[in-house]
């Protein structure tokens, strides 16, 4: 039984190793597009919803622009390479993560520690952004970087 499971696992790994690069691209695309939409729904500026929560007009203008910028940064990171890619990915993800923490604690305090939080898009944006903070490279990019570091 274990032999069949191992064989199936090896077969699937061999097949999907060819597509490993697509996972981060799909996640970055979805996270980037979601955050662009998350910020742009607050247009026209200053955002009325933020003003009604007591934000100043300046803050109610800059927050949606930063949200859209972070989403665009995540999308752009798909098309660049090297250290710039990792920095753009991490910075964009850190902004998204920070904004989601703020959204949960400022706008959705009633969601804390109940099922509503885990049914919301905010928790998924938070989780995926955290993934890209701690892991901005794909596995194959990490392997290439390790080889480069070993050679130098």
Secondary structure, DSSP 4 states (H G I P E B T S, - for coil): -HHHHHHHHHHHHHHHGGGHHHHHHHHHHHHHHHHHHHHHTTPSSSPHHHHHTT--HHHHHHHHHHHHHHHHHHHHTTT--HHHHHHHHHHHHHHHHHHHHHIIIII-GGGTTSHHHHTSHHHHHHHHHHHHHH--S-HHHHHHHHHHHHH-
